[in-house]
Amino acid sequence: MTSLPIRFRVTAAFAVAMVVVLGATGWALYARVDSQLSAALDRNLRLRAADLTVLVQQPRATPSLAAAGGGALIERGEVYAQLLDAHGAVLDATPPLGKAALLTSAELKAVLGGGPIVGERDRVPGLDEPSRLLATPLQRQGRRVVLVVGATAEDRAETLSSLRGAILVAGSLALVLATLVGYRLAGLALRPVEAMRRRAAEISASTPGERLPVAHTRDEVERLGSTLNDMLGRLEDAIERERGFVADAGHELRTPLALLRTELELALRHGHDPAGLREAVRAASEEVERLSRLADGLLLIARADSGSLELRREPLVADDLLETIVTRFAWRAEDSERPLAWRGASGLVVEGDRLRLEQALDNLVENALRHGAGAVTLEAAETGDGRVELHVRDEGPGLPPSFVPRAFERFTRPDPDRGVPGSGLGLAIVRAVAVAHGGDALAANRPGGGADVWVVLPAASQALASATISRRNDGVSSSEGGSSSSSA
């Protein structure tokens, strides 16, 4: 069944259900009619038994049952009667029966001792048809006798046979009609699905903007079509981003490669001049370094997008992380005559990869020193939802308002026309690292001027934070003790 089309499977299931319903209905109707016919036959037997009882119990000479068999009380060939004494001897009977008793000794005793009984006979003497009989105890001239009245069941059998035929014919026609209707309805219900399938076969990357036709039926098919269209929209956006990423990467790679080729050509052309050769090699080395950083950034973002960015998580004290970054950029800040400091919050611990988090903070400080102005401040703060924010602030002109919403997009720079060096991947790498740690990266302009860019990271558990702070303090104490001992 699983290899058949859905339309045929639905039709087959509908047909099976109709067979069950029609069969149950036909059986119930047949059983009800059978019960009604049996009840009607029993009523007729009781009525005839009552009429014959009056005839049999007349005190004077009465007509025999044989004589009654030719009248209105007994229908010849369909109804019969027999009168038995207490010992089972036949006192009187309708012509077809003769002198053979219709009741056995046990049945006769049951009638005399308990009252009327109803029984079935496959055949009786003179009648080769199934019949039903009623035996009733009577008093006749002071003697106990039993009156047996019976009737053939041929009429009931013929009625039931006709009913079975009608049920089979009508049920078969109803089944065929219902199956055809079910097949048609299944086709109508699946028509929107087929329309979506045909359109889906035509959609490709070269046909952007195409969507599946969705009928406004307010059912599961409409919801399926809407969901698939939403998925197509997301895939199209992803393809556009990838195309833009490839184009931007190619553009960013082209410039350093062109410069590198130029420097190498100059080196070949002026190889006899040692000073010029050294300058060309130095410039080529800078371009190679730029290409290396660009390739590393592209690889990190690609791994982050695929979910394969490896992280060596460990508990990190936020103050130590900020202090490391400030120490690393201290000489740059001194050369630029820019104050660089950090403000921590005691007891804040994050669980992450030190190398990746330092890389993200390096990019933020690099941007602040390159594009900002005034003092650069690093600060750690705790939010109310169990997260830690690592801020990098400056006192420059801030970020262009149009740039803030797309600050963390790849190859995006505030003003690319100014020729400011950079690939536009720094903030994209910051967000990729933050997201890989289960956090995020945000940017805003400070009310008093300057940019504020920060990383949001999940805080370590209370137990892990306490243990980390304790080990850190113990390490600091040991280091101070060792230094004092050495001095002594």
N, C-alpha and C positions, 0 to 999 in steps of 0.2 A: 504493500500500500504506500510506503514512503517514496517509491519511485514514480508514483502516479501524480499528475498535476493536482493542485489544491482543489480545483473545481470538481474533478472526479471524486476526490476523497470526501469533499463536503456532500456531494450528491449521494455517494454510497452510504455515508453516515446517516443522511436524511432518509434514504430508502430503508435502511435497517430500522431506524426509529419508527417509520411508518408501518413496517411489517409488525413490529412489536405492538404498536398502538392498535392497528386494525385487527391483529390476532386476538389481543385481549378484549377488544370491543365485541368481535364476533363470538368469541367464547362466552362472554357474559350474556350476550343476547340469546345465544343458543341455549345456555343453561336456564335463563329466565323463561323462555318459551317452553322448554321441556318441563320445567317445574309447573308452569301454568297449565299445560295440557294434562299433566298427571293429576293436578288438583281438580281440574274440570272432570276428568274421567272418574275420580273418586266421588265427586259430588253426584254424578249421574248414577253411579252404582248405589250410593246411599238412597237416592230418590227411588230408584227401581226396587231396591230392597224394601223400602217403606211401603210402596204400592203392593208388592207381592205379599208382604207380611199381613196386610189387611185381608188379602184374598185367602191366604193359607189359614188364618185364624178364625174364619167364619164358622159358627157352630154347626150350621146345617151342611148338607152336601155341597161341596165346592167344586168348581171346575178344576181340572188338573192343570199342572204346569205345561203339560204337552198342549192342552187346549189354549192356554195363555200364550204359548209361543207363536200362535198364528194371529194374535191380536195386537193391540197397541202397547201392551205392557212389555212384550218381548219382541225385539226386532230380529227376524230370522237371519241367521248367518253372521250376526255381529254380537248379539247378547244371548246369554244362556242362563239357566237357573236349575238348581237341584236342591231337593229336600232330603235330609238325612236324619235318621233317628239317633238316639244316644249311643248306639253300638256301631254306627257307621253304615248301616244298611240304607240303601237308596229307597226312599218312599215315593218319590216322584221326580221327574226330570224333563227338560225340554228334549225334543226328538234327537238331536245329534249326539247327546251324551250317552244314552243307553243306561245300563246298570252299573257302570264303573264309578266308584266314589271319587270325588274331586279332592277330598281331604284325607290326609294320612291320620293314623290313630293319634299321633302326638298333636297334630293341629286340631283334631276334633276335641281332644281333651282340653286344649288351651282355650278353645272357644267356649266350651261348656263351663269351664272353671273361671275364665277371666273376662269374657266379653268378645265383641267383634274383632276380627283380625283382617288384615289386607295382605294379599300375597300375589306373587308373580308366577305364571306358568309359561314355559316355552311352547307347550302344545297341550291340548285337551282332546279327549276322544271325539272324533268327528270334525275337529277343527285343527288344521295344521298351521296355525298362526299363534304367535305369542299373545297372551291375554293377561288381564288383571282381574282378580276376583275378591269379593267381600263375603266373609262368613259371619252370620249373625245368629245368636241363640234365641229360640222362641218357645212359647208354650202353646201346644195344639191339643185341645181336648184332654187336658191334664197330663200330657206327655211332653217331655223335653225333646225338642227337635232343633236342627240347625239348617238355616236357609242360606244357600250359597248362590250368590249372584255374580256373574262374570261378564266381561266384555272384551272383545279382541282389541289389541293395541295397533291394529293396522292403520287406522286413521291417524293416530299420533305419529307412527313411524313415517307415514307418507308426508305429513306436515313437516316433521323434522328434517326429512330428506330434502324436501323442497326448500326449506330454510337454509340447509347447508349449501345447496347449490347456489341459492341467491347470494349467500354470504361470500362464497368463493368467487363468483362472477363479479359481484359489486366490489369486493375487496381487491381483486386483481385490477379492475379498472381504476379504482381509487388509487392503488399503489402506483400504477403506471402514470396516471395523471399527476399525482403528487411528486413523483420522481422527475418528470419533465419540468414541472413548475420549480422544483428545487434546483435543477440544473440551470434553468433560466435565471433564477434569482441569484445563484452563486456567480454566474457570469456577470450579471449586473453589478453585484457587490465588488467583484474583482476587476471590473473595467477600469476604475481609477488607478489601481495598482499596475495594470498592464500599460496604461498611458504613462505612468511614472517610469516604468521599466524602459519603454521605448525612448523617452526623453533622456534617461540616465545613460543609455547606450550612445547617445549623441554628444554628451557633455565630455569635454576634455580640457586640458590645460590651455589649449589654443582658443577656447570659446569661453572667456571669462564672463561672468554675469548671468550665465544660463542657470535656470532653476527648474525644478520639477513642477509640473502642473498639479495644483491642489484644489480639489473640489470642496466647496463649503458645505460639507455634510455633517459637521459637528460630531464626528465619530472617530473611531480608532484610525481609520485610513487617513483622515484629515490631519490628525495629530502626528501620524507617521510621516506624512509628506512635509509638514511644517518642521519636524525635527530633522529630517534629511536636508531640507533647504538651509536650515540653520547650520548644519554640519558642513554643507557645501560652502556657505559663507565663511565659516572659520577656516576651512581648507584653502579657500581662495585668498583670504587675508594672509595665511601662513606662506602660501606660495609667493605672494607679492612681497612679503617681508624677506623671504629667502632670495628672491630675485634682486631686491634692493640691496640685500647684504652682499651678494656676490658682486653686483655692480660697484658698490661702494668699496668693497675690498680690492677689486681690480683697480679702481681709481687711486686708492691710497697706496697700493703697491707700485703703481706705474711711476709715481714721482721719485721715490728713492731709487728705484731701479734705473730710471733715466739718469739721475744724478750719479749713481754708481758707475754706469757705463761711461758717462762723460769724464769722470775722474780717472777711470782706467785708461781711456783714450789719451788723456793729457799725460798720464804717467808714461805710456808707451811713446808718445810724441816727444816728451822732454826727459827721456830717461838719462841723458847725459848730465843733467843738472841735479845734483844730489838734493839741494834745498827744495826745488820744485817737485822732485820725486817724493820726498818725505811729506810735503804738504798734500800731494795728491793721494798718497797712501793714507794719511791721517783723515782726510775728508771721506775717502772710500770706507775706512773703518767706521766712521760715524754713521754713514748710510747703512752699512751692514748691521750695526747695532740697532738702528731704527727699524730695519726690516726684521731683525730678530725679535724685538719687542712687539712689533705688530703681529708677527706670526704667533708668538706666545699668547697674545691677547685673543686672537681669532680662535686658537685652539681651546683656550679656557672657556670662551663663550659657547663654542660648539659642544664641548663636553657638558657644560651646564644645561644647554638646551636638550641634550639627549639624556640627561639625568645620570651621566656617568662621571661627574666631577668627583674625584676621590677626596675625602676629607679625613684627616687624622685628628679626631676630636680629643680634646683634653680640657680640663678646667683651667681657665685663664682669668687672672685678676685684672680687672679693667684698668686700674691705675698703672700696673706694670706695662700693659699694652700701650697705653698713651705715652708713658715715659720713654719707652723704646723708640717710638716714632719721633718724639721731640728731640731725643739725642741724635737720631739719624739725620735729621734735617737742620741741626743747629748751625752747621757751617754755612749752609745755603742761606739761612735767615740772617746770619751775621754779614755775609757778603752783600745781601740786599738791604741791610740795615732795617730789617723787619723784626719786631719782637715776636718770639714764638714761645708759648707756655702752655701748660696743661693744668686743668683743675679736675681732680678726681672725686670720687665718692667712696669712702671706706666701706668695704664689705661687699662690693659689687663683683660678681663672678659670672662669667659666661662660659659656655662649653662649646668649643669650636677648634678649628684648625688655625694655629698661630700664624703659619706662613701665609695662608690665604687672607686672614683678617689684616695682617700687617700690609699685604699687598693692596687691599682695599683702602686702608687708611693712608698709605703712601700716595695713592692716586688723589685722594681728597686734599692732602696737604700740598702736593705738587700743583694741583689746580689753584689752590688758594694763594700760593706764592707766585704762580705764573700770571694768573688773571686778576687777582684781587689786589688789595692795598691795605696798608696799616698793619696792625697786630693780628696775628693768627693764634687762635685759642682752641685747644682741644679740651673737651669736657665729657665726662661720663655721668649719666643721670639714670635714675630708675623710674619707670612708669608705674602706673597703678595696676597694670594687668600682668605683672610678672615678666616684664621685658626690660632690657637695658638699651639705652640710646648712647651712641658714641658720636658726638658732634664735632665738626670742624667749622669754625667761624672766622670770618675776616671782616675788615672795616672798609672794603672797597666800594665801588659803585653798585655792587650786587648783580644779580642775574637779570637779563632782559625778561620782562613779563611773558613774552611769547615763547621764551625758551624753557621756562620752568616746567610746563607740563610734559615736555619731551626731552628733558635734560638727560635722562638715562637711556635714551634710544641710541642705537649703534651709529657711529660715524656722524654724530650730531654735535655741532659746535655753536657757541653763541653768535659769533659773527665770522663765518668762514672767509669773508671777503677781505678781512684785515690782514690775512697772511700769518696769523698766529700759529706757531708750530703745534703739532699734535695731530693724532689720527681720529679723535672723536670716540675712542673706545674706553677711555679712562672711567667715566661714570657708568658705562655699560658693564664694565668688569666689576665695579663696586656693587651694582645691583645683582649681578649673577652670583657673586660670592655671598651676598646677604640672603638671597633666596635659597641658595644651596644649604645655608645654615638654618632655614626655617624662618627667616626674617624678611626685611625689606629695606630699601634705601629711599630717602626722601630729600627734597630740596625746597628752600623757601628763602625769601629776602627778609632780612631783619628790619624791624620797625625803625631803628635808628640808623640804618644804612649798613650795607655789607650783605654777604651771602652766608647762609647757614645750610650746610649739607650734612646729613647724618645717616648712620646705619642703625637699624633696629634689630636686636638679636634677642633670642629667648634667654632668660636668666637661668643659671644652674639651680638645681634643687637646693633647698636650705641646708640639708645635711652635707651635700658636696661642697657648697660654698663655705660652710663653717670649717670643714676639714682642709680645704685649700688655703683659706686664710690662716689657719693654725699652722700648717706646714710652712707657709711663706714667712710668718712671723718667727717661727723656730729657726728657719734658715737665715733670716736677717740677724737674729740674736747670735747664732753660732758664728756668723761672719764677723760681727763686731767683736765677739770674744776672741776670735783668732787674731784679728788685727791688733787688739790690745796686747795679747800675749806676745805677738811678734815685736811690737814696739818696745815692750818691756825687755 
